[in-house]
Structure formats: structure tokens, C-alpha cells
Amino acid sequence: MNTNDNKIKNYSEVLENKYGADGTTERNIFEQQAYDFYSGMVLRQARKEAGITQDELAKRTGTTKSYISRIENGSISPSVGVFYRFIAALGMRIEITKPIG
């Protein structure tokens, strides 16, 4: 990997060097933590854009403020069912499409 210009040339190589090859336990743990963090950031941003507090979102979804806080902090990931309740409570929708090609 050449980083003479301080730019990453191959991110897969960086991940492999730091967390192991794709499919290894260490890499899977890292990827799950990354997904949890990203999901939390998406939820936080959507909640703030909707002007809803964690407490209000908890009331709307039958969860708790601390549960939402843990998701937003990337500590845990919600189940699919709870995720859909968040989406509905935030006035959003999910669109699943099949890739072309």
C-alpha cells in the first residue's frame, strides 16, 4: 500500500491489515460494530431532523429513552421490527429495490 501522498490507495488492504481477512472473527466483529455505529448515527440524524427527543421517540415506539440512547451511541443494534417502528414514528419509509443488471 502506497501512502506517500497520505491518501489511502486500497481500503480493503487497510482493513485486512488491521482487522484480518474478510470472514475472520475479528473482521466480522469490527464490521458489526461499524454497522451498529452507522445505524445509530442515521437514527440520531433522522430523529433530530424530525425534531423529536429520545423520550418522545421511545413513547412512540414502545421502547425506552436509554434503549434509544444505546442505539444512537452504537452500543447496540435494534431488531428489524423495532427499526421499522422507528421509521414509522419518524414519518419515514423504506424502499427496497432490486439492482438493475
C-alpha positions in Angstrom: 0.0 0.0 0.0 1.4 3.3 -1.0 0.6 6.2 1.2 3.3 8.7 0.2 0.7 11.3 -0.5 -1.3 10.5 2.7 -4.2 9.0 0.7 -5.5 5.5 1.2 -5.0 3.6 -2.0 -6.7 0.3 -1.0 -9.1 0.4 1.9 -9.6 -3.3 1.8 -5.9 -3.8 2.5 -6.1 -1.4 5.4 -9.0 -3.3 6.9 -7.3 -6.6 6.3 -4.1 -5.4 8.0 -5.9 -4.0 11.0 -8.8 -6.5 11.5 -7.9 -9.6 9.5 -9.2 -11.1 6.3 -12.8 -10.8 5.3 -14.8 -13.6 7.0 -12.5 -13.9 10.1 -13.9 -13.5 13.5 -12.0 -10.2 14.2 -13.2 -8.7 10.9 -16.8 -9.8 11.5 -16.7 -8.1 14.9 -15.3 -4.9 13.5 -17.9 -4.8 10.7 -20.8 -5.4 13.2 -19.5 -2.6 15.4 -19.2 -0.4 12.3 -22.8 -1.2 11.3 -24.1 -0.5 14.8 -22.3 2.8 14.9 -23.6 3.8 11.4 -27.1 2.8 12.3 -27.0 4.8 15.4 -25.8 7.9 13.6 -28.6 7.5 11.0 -31.2 7.2 13.7 -29.9 10.2 15.6 -29.8 12.4 12.5 -33.3 11.3 11.4 -34.7 11.9 15.0 -33.1 15.4 15.2 -34.3 16.3 11.7 -37.9 15.3 12.8 -37.5 17.5 15.9 -38.2 14.5 18.2 -36.5 13.9 21.6 -35.3 10.4 22.5 -38.0 10.4 25.2 -40.7 11.1 22.6 -39.4 8.5 20.2 -39.4 6.0 23.0 -43.0 6.7 23.8 -44.0 6.5 20.1 -42.2 3.1 19.6 -42.9 1.4 23.0 -39.2 1.5 23.9 -37.1 3.4 26.5 -35.0 6.5 26.2 -32.0 4.5 27.4 -32.5 1.9 24.7 -32.6 4.6 22.0 -29.5 6.3 23.6 -27.6 3.0 23.4 -28.6 2.6 19.7 -27.6 6.1 18.9 -24.2 5.6 20.7 -23.6 2.5 18.6 -23.6 0.2 21.6 -26.4 -2.0 20.3 -28.4 -2.5 17.1 -32.2 -2.6 17.1 -34.1 -5.6 15.8 -35.7 -5.3 12.4 -39.1 -4.9 14.0 -38.0 -2.1 16.2 -36.2 -0.5 13.3 -39.4 -0.4 11.3 -41.2 1.1 14.3 -38.6 3.9 14.4 -39.0 4.5 10.7 -42.8 4.8 11.0 -42.6 7.0 14.2 -40.2 9.4 12.3 -42.6 9.7 9.4 -40.1 7.9 7.1 -40.4 4.9 4.8 -38.0 2.3 3.5 -37.9 1.5 -0.2 -36.3 -1.8 -1.2 -35.4 -2.1 -4.8 -33.7 -4.8 -6.9 -30.5 -3.6 -8.5 -30.6 -3.3 -12.3 -28.3 -5.7 -14.1 
